[in-house]
Amino acid sequence: MILAAPLAVRMRPRTLEEFEEQVALVGPGRPLRQLIKNDALQSVIFFGPPGTGKTTLAQIIAGMTSAHFEKINAVMSGVADIRRVIDQARDRLAMYGKRTILFIDEIHRFNKAQQDALLPFVEDGTVILIGSTTENPMFSVNRPLLSRSLLYRLEPLSRQALKRILRRALADDERGLGGLSVDLQDDALDMIVDFANGDARAALNVLEMATYTTPPGEQGRRRITPEVVKGVCQNRVIQFDREDEHYDVISAFIKSMRGSDPQATLYWLARLLHAGDDPAFIARRIMIHAAEDVGLADPQALVVAAAAAQAVERVGMPEARIILAEAALYIAMAPKSNAAYLGIESALAAVRRERAEAVPLHLRDNSYSGAKSLGHGKGYLYPHNFSGHWVKQQYLPDNLKDRVFYRPSEQEREQALWQRLEILKKDQNKP
């Protein structure tokens, strides 16, 4: 008999003792565990990948607190729902001295106005907020709301934890599949764990589908083999959140290019593409990396990256993957220099900190009427009138005239460009 609620819902842990892993958060002696056990919870936001226990932990808190517990889903709720809960919470606190915990599932779905509507009531303690999100709250939750909440990240579950969860479901007669005589082969168990990729909900969903699509055999036992699991899973899907894992993977991609590791570069690029990331975004990151980390050590890198970005826009997927791979590999294997990046950062720091003196007269625009009578352009030396198309003259304001912002790296091509300038400076150029 198939029960109404999905297996993943039925098998939710009901106590902290049943809660799998997340030891850094709710392990023995941890501050969050003590706050929950002492019923002294402050506003918190739980974030992390799907199936790691965010909603489950909120429900455990609901069962342990003396406060009134309200739950709303950000997908289906609006400002009116928030106001209703707030009004009831205010009355409850005034009349009975009873606190209200408000659990908002998928809080990242609330827009700025909806989050702003919560802010004063979280701040004055009318409600204690528990937010749950698969996205990084630093990107998806308003800063004022973040500053009034404690942030806790839940990590993907380990293979061992997923196996314990699946075996518990197989053995549980009340909530699980214990009454169905399921024989799950070890290879099939490993396949489910691989597919789930740290997501307990995904693992239980696969187990449930595999069980109910496998007819009873000898002695009424349902024998779940790797072939059965493969038929249920079809293609393995990598889940990945735009504001969380997305930035972790793009960071790994960039650092692999910077570290000149072509193998890792291709792997992280494949992760981005497989998860459906925008090829145009990837192309932009490659262009930025070409300027920031290759720079003048190989100026061709930026040309390749820019051409790839244009080609990706014109060609589109799936062929764009080849173009992105070529550009990323070129940059991964190119000599590296961040001198241009350090140079502009140094110049910007000077602009922020130093007095902004006037542009020297000889560098000022003299193309408009009356400019020359003001001395604009007077004394300017036109470089093309000199040998080597270079002449010594001051281009920086007086207070910065000897400041050095750009220092070349030791890379051959960048040194060649710099040495050319050094040679010109030594020449006695004449008109």
VEXTOR-554746 format. One line per 8 residues: number of its first residue (from 1); their letters; for each residue x, y, z of C-alpha. Coordinates in pm, 1 decimal. Layout:
N
NUM> A> X/Y/Z  ... $
END
This chain:
431
1> MILAAPLA> 0.0/0.0/0.0  138.5/341.1/-98.9  110.5/598.7/181.1  -17.4/948.0/102.8  286.4/1146.7/217.2  614.9/1093.1/30.8  876.7/881.8/202.9  1106.1/1185.7/243.7 $
9> VRMRPRTL> 832.7/1362.6/441.6  744.2/1060.4/653.6  1106.5/995.7/746.2  1185.8/1348.3/863.4  1377.7/1337.7/1194.7  1161.9/1439.7/1490.0  1437.2/1514.9/1742.3  1788.4/1655.6/1743.8 $
17> EEFEEQVA> 1914.3/1305.9/1824.9  1767.6/1174.9/1497.3  1900.1/1470.4/1297.6  2180.4/1355.3/1068.0  2519.8/1524.3/1069.6  2546.5/1906.3/1076.7  2753.1/1848.1/1390.5  2909.8/2193.5/1363.2 $
25> LVGPGRPL> 2560.5/2341.2/1402.8  2365.5/2116.2/1637.6  2622.2/1872.2/1770.9  2656.1/1825.5/2146.9  2757.1/2147.2/2316.9  2717.6/2363.0/2008.8  2562.7/2708.6/2069.7  2266.4/2655.8/1835.5 $
33> RQLIKNDA> 2178.9/2325.1/2000.6  2189.0/2492.5/2342.0  1968.2/2778.2/2222.3  1713.3/2528.2/2088.3  1718.2/2308.1/2398.6  1688.7/2612.4/2628.4  1406.5/2755.6/2416.4  1609.5/3076.0/2377.7 $
41> LQSVIFFG> 1633.2/3089.6/2000.7  1711.4/3418.9/1827.4  1626.2/3501.6/1466.8  1820.1/3269.2/1236.8  1854.9/3193.5/867.7  1940.2/2840.1/759.7  2094.9/2811.2/415.1  2245.9/2531.7/213.6 $
49> PPGTGKTT> 2178.0/2287.8/-71.0  1844.3/2103.4/-100.9  1785.4/1803.8/120.9  2030.2/1896.4/396.5  1770.8/1945.5/672.7  1678.5/2314.8/681.8  1301.8/2264.3/699.7  1345.5/1957.4/919.5 $
57> LAQIIAGM> 1548.4/2154.5/1173.2  1280.4/2423.5/1181.2  1015.5/2157.2/1248.2  1226.7/2006.8/1528.1  1245.0/2352.7/1682.6  867.1/2380.8/1648.5  826.7/2062.4/1850.3  1064.0/2175.7/2124.8 $
65> TSAHFEKI> 966.9/2539.7/2178.8  705.3/2681.9/2410.8  656.2/2968.5/2166.8  375.1/2970.8/1913.8  504.3/2845.0/1578.9  383.9/2988.1/1247.1  495.1/2870.6/904.3  452.5/3046.3/571.7 $
73> NAVMSGVA> 599.2/2967.3/231.5  750.9/3261.7/47.5  633.2/3126.5/-288.9  266.3/3138.7/-190.6  260.7/3427.9/60.1  269.6/3804.1/38.0  277.2/4118.0/252.9  -83.5/4060.8/362.8 $
81> DIRRVIDQ> 9.6/3721.1/507.7  304.6/3874.2/689.8  84.4/4145.9/839.1  -171.7/3891.6/954.7  94.0/3685.7/1132.2  251.4/3999.2/1282.5  -84.6/4128.1/1413.5  -158.6/3792.2/1575.3 $
89> ARDRLAMY> 194.1/3772.6/1718.8  163.1/4122.2/1869.4  -171.8/4033.7/2031.6  -38.8/3701.9/2157.8  262.8/3869.7/2316.7  56.4/4149.5/2475.1  -226.6/3931.2/2608.0  -46.6/3609.8/2706.1 $
97> GKRTILFI> 323.7/3697.1/2705.6  376.4/3421.3/2449.6  644.5/3457.9/2184.1  591.5/3372.6/1817.0  842.4/3193.6/1595.7  780.6/3263.9/1227.8  930.3/3010.0/989.3  956.5/3135.0/630.4 $
105> DEIHRFNK> 1047.2/2860.6/386.0  1233.6/2977.0/74.0  1278.0/3325.8/217.2  1488.3/3423.3/-85.8  1162.8/3427.5/-284.4  1045.6/3733.2/-89.8  1114.5/4056.9/-273.0  1266.6/4363.1/-106.6 $
113> AQQDALLP> 928.8/4509.3/-4.9  820.7/4185.0/157.5  1148.9/4152.4/345.3  1129.6/4516.9/452.5  781.7/4451.2/593.1  935.1/4194.7/830.3  1225.1/4405.8/946.6  1075.5/4621.5/1227.2 $
121> FVEDGTVI> 899.0/4324.0/1386.1  1212.2/4107.8/1383.8  1402.2/4401.0/1531.9  1158.1/4468.0/1818.0  1109.9/4097.1/1895.5  746.2/4071.6/1792.6  847.8/3759.6/1602.4  1153.7/3537.6/1605.6 $
129> LIGSTTEN> 1240.5/3464.4/1243.9  1358.4/3132.5/1107.9  1437.0/3169.1/740.5  1520.1/2881.1/510.2  1687.0/2920.2/171.4  1887.6/2720.7/-79.2  2058.0/3041.6/-191.4  2336.4/3233.1/-22.6 $
137> PMFSVNRP> 2153.4/3489.6/194.8  2435.0/3738.3/138.9  2297.1/3774.4/-213.3  1926.4/3707.7/-164.5  1830.9/3857.3/175.0  1828.7/4228.1/258.5  2129.5/4348.7/455.1  1925.0/4498.8/742.6 $
145> LLSRSLLY> 1745.0/4166.3/789.8  2075.3/3978.1/776.8  2225.5/4200.2/1043.9  1944.7/4102.6/1281.5  1976.8/3728.3/1219.9  2230.5/3456.9/1287.4  2338.4/3271.5/971.8  2387.8/2894.9/972.9 $
153> RLEPLSRQ> 2502.0/2697.2/670.1  2398.5/2332.7/635.3  2640.3/2119.7/436.5  2556.6/1838.6/190.9  2521.0/1506.2/370.3  2804.9/1257.2/349.8  2774.6/920.8/179.2  2769.4/749.4/517.9 $
161> ALKRILRR> 2485.0/971.9/640.8  2278.5/905.7/328.6  2329.6/532.5/368.4  2212.9/548.6/731.0  1903.4/742.7/625.0  1818.8/492.9/349.7  1870.3/190.3/574.1  1658.5/351.9/843.5 $
169> ALADDERG> 1378.9/400.0/590.8  1404.3/35.0/483.8  1380.7/-85.6/843.4  1106.3/146.4/970.6  768.8/-31.9/976.7  573.2/275.4/1087.7  694.8/555.7/861.1  922.8/381.8/615.2 $
177> LGGLSVDL> 929.4/78.8/389.3  981.3/-186.1/655.4  656.7/-362.8/574.0  739.4/-411.8/205.7  1028.6/-661.7/235.0  1271.7/-457.6/27.1  1607.7/-613.9/-62.0  1837.1/-326.2/-163.5 $
185> QDDALDMI> 2165.2/-451.1/-312.4  2483.9/-277.9/-199.2  2565.1/-166.1/-554.4  2217.4/-20.2/-587.4  2256.5/158.0/-254.1  2584.6/311.8/-374.2  2419.8/420.5/-698.0  2139.0/599.0/-510.2 $
193> VDFANGDA> 2390.8/774.7/-287.3  2593.9/886.1/-590.2  2283.2/1015.8/-759.7  2161.7/1206.2/-453.0  2485.8/1404.6/-426.9  2438.1/1491.2/-58.3  2060.1/1544.1/-81.8  1862.8/1324.8/159.8 $
201> RAALNVLE> 1530.0/1408.8/-4.2  1656.3/1302.4/-346.6  1794.0/976.7/-204.0  1464.7/885.7/-34.8  1264.2/979.9/-343.0  1473.2/744.7/-558.8  1443.1/463.7/-303.3  1066.8/507.9/-289.2 $
209> MATYTTPP> 1027.8/509.0/-668.0  1253.9/207.2/-704.2  1051.9/20.2/-439.6  709.5/88.4/-585.7  818.5/16.6/-943.2  965.8/-320.6/-843.9  705.9/-597.1/-819.4  739.2/-851.6/-536.7 $
217> GEQGRRRI> 931.1/-1165.2/-633.3  998.0/-1484.5/-443.6  858.2/-1481.8/-89.9  716.5/-1136.1/-162.3  1055.2/-962.6/-157.5  1124.5/-661.3/-380.4  1477.7/-694.6/-512.4  1623.2/-354.8/-604.7 $
225> TPEVVKGV> 1924.1/-389.3/-834.3  2149.2/-125.7/-993.5  1948.3/-171.9/-1315.0  1628.9/-76.7/-1131.0  1791.7/233.4/-981.7  1937.2/331.6/-1317.1  1593.0/308.5/-1475.5  1447.9/533.4/-1206.4 $
233> CQNRVIQF> 1727.3/789.3/-1206.5  1781.3/820.4/-1582.0  2033.5/1105.7/-1600.8  2206.5/1231.4/-1291.9  2114.9/1593.6/-1228.4  2351.5/1833.2/-1056.8  2148.2/2078.6/-854.4  2302.9/2415.4/-815.4 $
241> DREDEHYD> 2179.8/2742.6/-685.8  2235.8/3064.9/-875.4  2346.9/3253.3/-566.2  2530.0/2986.7/-374.1  2688.4/2690.6/-545.8  2702.1/2895.5/-864.1  2951.2/3136.0/-711.9  3148.4/2857.4/-544.9 $
249> VISAFIKS> 3188.6/2673.3/-874.9  3267.9/2985.9/-1075.0  3527.6/3069.2/-809.5  3684.5/2725.1/-849.1  3679.5/2772.6/-1228.2  3858.5/3107.4/-1209.2  4112.6/2987.0/-954.0  4190.2/2685.8/-1170.7 $
257> MRGSDPQA> 4262.4/2912.2/-1469.4  4470.1/3140.9/-1248.3  4658.5/2838.2/-1118.5  4734.4/2721.3/-1474.3  4556.5/2386.1/-1430.1  4387.6/2301.1/-1763.0  4233.5/1977.3/-1630.4  4057.0/2145.3/-1337.7 $
265> TLYWLARL> 3961.5/2435.6/-1564.7  3773.5/2200.3/-1797.7  3610.0/2012.6/-1509.5  3467.0/2324.4/-1342.8  3362.2/2462.3/-1681.0  3176.2/2135.3/-1741.9  3008.1/2166.6/-1400.7  2888.7/2515.2/-1489.7 $
273> LHAGDDPA> 2758.1/2408.4/-1829.2  2594.6/2087.4/-1703.7  2408.8/2284.1/-1436.6  2267.5/2514.6/-1703.4  2472.5/2822.5/-1627.1  2449.8/3110.3/-1873.9  2730.4/3073.8/-2134.3  2740.9/3453.4/-2171.0 $
281> FIARRIMI> 2815.2/3488.9/-1799.0  3096.0/3231.7/-1823.1  3238.4/3416.8/-2124.0  3236.9/3744.1/-1928.5  3425.1/3582.0/-1642.3  3685.8/3448.5/-1886.2  3733.6/3800.2/-2027.3  3777.9/3946.7/-1679.2 $
289> HAAEDVGL> 4027.8/3676.3/-1590.5  4224.1/3740.1/-1911.0  4279.2/4102.2/-1807.4  4314.2/4048.2/-1433.4  4543.1/3745.2/-1418.2  4712.0/3722.3/-1759.1  4729.6/4085.9/-1858.1  5034.6/4205.0/-2046.1 $
297> ADPQALVV> 5215.8/3876.1/-1990.6  5013.6/3770.1/-2297.2  4789.2/4048.6/-2436.1  4649.7/3796.7/-2686.4  4457.4/3632.1/-2400.7  4208.2/3918.0/-2383.2  4169.6/3909.5/-2761.5  4092.4/3537.6/-2747.7 $
305> AAAAAQAV> 3848.7/3584.7/-2459.0  3666.1/3873.3/-2628.7  3641.4/3679.5/-2956.1  3507.2/3379.2/-2765.6  3240.8/3593.3/-2596.6  3126.4/3723.3/-2934.3  3128.8/3374.9/-3085.6  2928.3/3232.2/-2793.8 $
313> ERVGMPEA> 2663.7/3500.4/-2847.4  2639.3/3422.1/-3218.8  2661.3/3043.1/-3203.0  2477.5/2951.2/-2882.7  2467.7/2615.5/-2708.7  2555.5/2334.7/-2738.9  2844.2/2429.3/-2970.2  2934.5/2726.9/-2750.7 $
321> RIILAEAA> 3081.5/2480.1/-2502.6  3370.9/2418.3/-2745.3  3439.9/2790.2/-2783.0  3436.3/2842.5/-2406.5  3667.3/2544.6/-2357.8  3918.0/2682.5/-2611.9  3924.4/3025.6/-2450.0  3947.3/2888.3/-2096.9 $
329> LYIAMAPK> 4227.5/2650.2/-2189.2  4423.6/2927.8/-2364.2  4404.3/3142.8/-2053.3  4481.0/2853.9/-1818.0  4802.3/2781.4/-2007.3  4904.0/3144.3/-2070.0  5178.6/3312.9/-1863.8  5030.1/3500.3/-1570.3 $
337> SNAAYLGI> 5065.5/3858.8/-1451.6  4837.6/4065.5/-1231.0  5044.9/4382.4/-1276.5  4770.4/4563.2/-1469.7  4517.5/4477.3/-1195.7  4753.3/4593.6/-919.7  4831.6/4905.3/-1119.2  4472.8/5023.7/-1154.9 $
345> ESALAAVR> 4399.3/4939.0/-790.5  4699.8/5146.6/-683.2  4587.4/5437.6/-902.3  4232.7/5419.6/-764.2  4369.0/5421.7/-410.6  4560.8/5739.6/-493.1  4246.2/5900.1/-635.4  4055.9/5817.3/-317.4 $
353> RERAEAVP> 4324.6/5925.4/-71.2  4526.7/6202.1/-234.2  4426.1/6559.1/-305.1  4289.7/6587.4/-660.7  4506.7/6858.6/-809.2  4413.8/7035.3/-1130.0  4519.4/6890.6/-1464.5  4855.6/7045.6/-1562.1 $
361> LHLRDNSY> 4808.4/7334.1/-1805.5  4996.8/7171.6/-2091.5  4763.8/6868.3/-2079.2  4436.2/7059.7/-2073.6  4191.9/7068.5/-2362.8  4249.7/7370.1/-2589.9  4001.5/7286.5/-2864.7  3728.7/7528.4/-2757.8 $
369> SGAKSLGH> 3716.4/7904.8/-2806.8  3924.5/8098.0/-2556.3  4108.5/7792.4/-2420.4  4445.7/7896.5/-2557.7  4415.3/8241.6/-2403.8  4385.3/8062.4/-2067.2  4711.2/7880.8/-2134.3  4553.3/7545.0/-2203.3 $
377> GKGYLYPH> 4788.6/7320.5/-2398.3  5078.6/7562.9/-2375.6  5410.7/7379.8/-2363.5  5266.8/7043.5/-2463.9  5518.1/6829.9/-2653.3  5364.9/6617.4/-2931.0  5535.3/6273.1/-2901.2  5512.2/6197.7/-3274.3 $
385> NFSGHWVK> 5744.8/6490.0/-3345.0  6026.0/6309.9/-3165.9  6233.7/6005.0/-3252.3  6084.4/5688.2/-3119.8  5751.5/5875.4/-3091.6  5833.2/5952.4/-2730.5  5942.4/6258.4/-2536.9  5993.8/6319.3/-2169.3 $
393> QQYLPDNL> 5729.4/6539.1/-2011.7  5513.7/6539.4/-1697.4  5173.4/6374.9/-1727.7  5077.6/6338.8/-1359.3  4969.8/6625.2/-1129.9  5249.6/6787.2/-932.6  5164.4/6608.6/-607.6  5191.6/6268.4/-779.3 $
401> KDRVFYRP> 5456.2/6335.7/-1041.2  5695.8/6070.2/-915.5  5434.9/5811.3/-813.4  5466.8/5458.6/-957.7  5139.5/5267.7/-996.5  5233.6/5000.1/-1247.0  5523.8/4763.2/-1197.8  5573.7/4491.6/-1460.8 $
409> SEQEREQA> 5595.0/4127.0/-1368.2  5894.1/3914.6/-1461.3  5707.4/3759.9/-1755.9  5899.8/3788.7/-2083.0  5647.9/3978.6/-2293.7  5564.0/4225.6/-2020.0  5933.1/4285.0/-1951.2  5991.3/4349.3/-2320.7 $
417> LWQRLEIL> 5724.9/4623.6/-2324.1  5870.7/4781.3/-2012.2  6229.9/4764.2/-2132.3  6131.6/4942.2/-2453.5  6010.4/5236.0/-2243.0  6325.1/5232.2/-2033.8  6537.8/5252.6/-2349.5  6333.0/5546.2/-2481.6 $
425> KKDQNKP> 6380.5/5730.9/-2153.8  6758.2/5703.9/-2190.1  6756.9/5839.9/-2544.6  6811.8/6207.8/-2596.7  6513.4/6269.4/-2823.4  6515.5/6575.9/-3043.2  6245.9/6726.5/-3274.0 $
END
